[in-house]
Amino acid sequence: MSLLLSQTRFRGKGYQEGFTEGSHLGETEGRRYGLANGAKIGSEVSFYKGFAYTWKCLLQNNQDVKSRKRLKVLNSMLEMVHQFPYEDPTYDKLQEDLEKMRAKFKQICSLLNVQPVFQNVRSAEMSF
């Protein structure tokens, strides 16, 4: 009888230790994954913001119809960037909003007749 109790006790202890270790490893891996993907998304959104601000500055003094239309779309992109939920990782429409930004960026590039390519470069690879 004591052999059966020992086996049950060790199984329970092994399960608890495994659960604790697995939880710790899962949390660590999740944090690492979140940091990497958060940095990628942040870089992309920041690129769109800088791109839109730059073109807005270049076009703001032009009064022709094309420039006004371009400025309207650039302001729309800047509003999307401003509304983006930077600090809410649980936001359920994050990917949907990011896809809308990408589509807006393509629209802007078409209106401006430019062919830029966003390159997500990690900071460790950057050099000056």
N, C-alpha and C positions, 0 to 999 in steps of 0.2 A: 504494500500500500504506500509506503514512504517513497518508493521508487517512482510511482505514478505521480505523487504530489511534487517530487523534485523535478520531474520532466515537465509538468505543467507550469511550475514556477519559473524554470529556466526558459521555457518557450515564451511565457509572458514577458520576462525580463528582456529576452532577445528581441521580441517584437517592439517593446518600448524603446530600446536603444536604437534599433534600426529606424524606427519612426522619427525619433529625435534627430538622428544623423541625416536622414533623408530630407527632413524639413529644413535643416540648416543649409544643406547643399542646394536645395531647390530655391531657397531665398537668395543665396549668394548668386546663383546662376541667373535668376530672374532680375536681380539688381544690375548685374553686368549687361544683360540683354537690354534692359530698359535704358541704361545709360547710353549704350551704343546707338540704339534706335532713336532715342530722344535727341541725341547730338545730330544725327542725320537729318531728322525732321527740322530741328532748329536751324541748321545750316541752309536747308532748302528754303524755308520761309524767310530767313534773313536775306538770302540772295534775291528773292522776289521783291522784298522791301527796298533794298538798295537799287535794284534795277528800275523799279517804278519811280522812286524818288529822283534818280539821275535823269530819266527821260522826262519827268515832269518839269524839272529845272530847265532842261534844254528847250522844252516846247512852250513854257508858260508865257512867253512874250509874243508868240505868234497868234494872230487873230483870224487866220483862215479857217474854213469849215472843217477841213481834215484835222487840223491841230486841235480844234475844240473837241472833236469826236475822240481823238487819241487821248486827250487830257481827261475826258469823262471816263474812259475805260481804265486809265492809269489810276484815277481817284478811286474807282471801284475796287481795283486790286489792293490799293493801300488800305481801304476800309476792311477788306477781307483779312489782311495781315493784322490790322488793329484788333479785329474781333476774334482772332485765333486764340484758342484756349491753351496758352503756353504752360500753365501751372495745374492743369486738370488732366492727369493721366487716365482717368476713368471716363472721360468724355466719349460718349458712344458714337458720335458722328465725326470723330477725328479724321478717319480715312476719307470719308465722304467730303469733308471740307477741304482736305488736302487735294483731292482730285479736282474739285472746283477751282482751286487756285492754279493747278497745273493747266487746266483748260483755259482759264483767264490769261495765263502767261502765253499760251500758244496764240490766243486771239490778239494779244498785244504785239507779239512778234510779227504776226501777219500784218497788222495795221501799220507797224513801223518798218516793215520790209527788212527785218534783221533775222539772222540765223544763229543766235547765241546757244551755247550748250552749257547747261549747269553741270559742273563737275564737283561731286562731293568728295573733297580731299580732307582726310583726317589731319588734325593739327600736328601730329607727330611727323607727318610727311612734308609739312610746309617748311620752306627755307626762305631766307631773306638775303 
